[in-house]
C-alpha cells in the first residue's frame, strides 16, 4: 500500500513540475505569467525613474596619509616605557568580579 502512495506522490510531483514548466500551456493550463497585472497598470510614469551608479568611496577620497614608522609621537619622552611592550599598547583589563579584601 505504501508503494502505491509513493508512486502517486511522484506522479503528482512530476505533473506539478510539468505545469510549472508550461507543458500544459497548449491546452490553456499553465502558471499565471503575470502575477499582479493590476499593479503594473497602476504605475505612474515608470520610465521617469533613473538609477545612477555611485562610484566607490575609495575612488573619490584621497588615501589617508600614513604616519612615519620611525617618528615618535610629540608627547613621548625618554622615561616612557618601550612602545613594543604590550603594557604600553593595551590598556589594563578591568576586572568585573569583586576582589577579596586583603587580610
Secondary structure in CASP SS format (residue, H / E / C, confidence):
PFRMAT SS
TARGET T0000
AUTHOR 0000-0000-0000
METHOD secondary structure of the structure
MODEL  1
X C 1.00
X H 1.00
X H 1.00
X H 1.00
X H 1.00
X H 1.00
X H 1.00
X H 1.00
X H 1.00
X H 1.00
X H 1.00
X H 1.00
X H 1.00
X H 1.00
X H 1.00
X H 1.00
X H 1.00
X H 1.00
X H 1.00
X H 1.00
X C 1.00
X C 1.00
X C 1.00
X C 1.00
X H 1.00
X H 1.00
X H 1.00
X C 1.00
X C 1.00
X C 1.00
X C 1.00
X C 1.00
X C 1.00
X C 1.00
X C 1.00
X C 1.00
X H 1.00
X H 1.00
X H 1.00
X H 1.00
X H 1.00
X H 1.00
X C 1.00
X C 1.00
X C 1.00
X H 1.00
X H 1.00
X H 1.00
X C 1.00
X C 1.00
X C 1.00
X C 1.00
X C 1.00
X C 1.00
X C 1.00
X C 1.00
X H 1.00
X H 1.00
X H 1.00
X H 1.00
X C 1.00
X C 1.00
X C 1.00
X C 1.00
X C 1.00
X C 1.00
X C 1.00
X C 1.00
X C 1.00
X C 1.00
X C 1.00
X C 1.00
X C 1.00
X C 1.00
X C 1.00
X C 1.00
X C 1.00
X C 1.00
X C 1.00
X C 1.00
X C 1.00
X C 1.00
X C 1.00
X C 1.00
X C 1.00
X H 1.00
X H 1.00
X H 1.00
X H 1.00
X C 1.00
X C 1.00
X C 1.00
X C 1.00
X C 1.00
X C 1.00
X C 1.00
X C 1.00
X C 1.00
X C 1.00
X C 1.00
X C 1.00
X C 1.00
X C 1.00
END
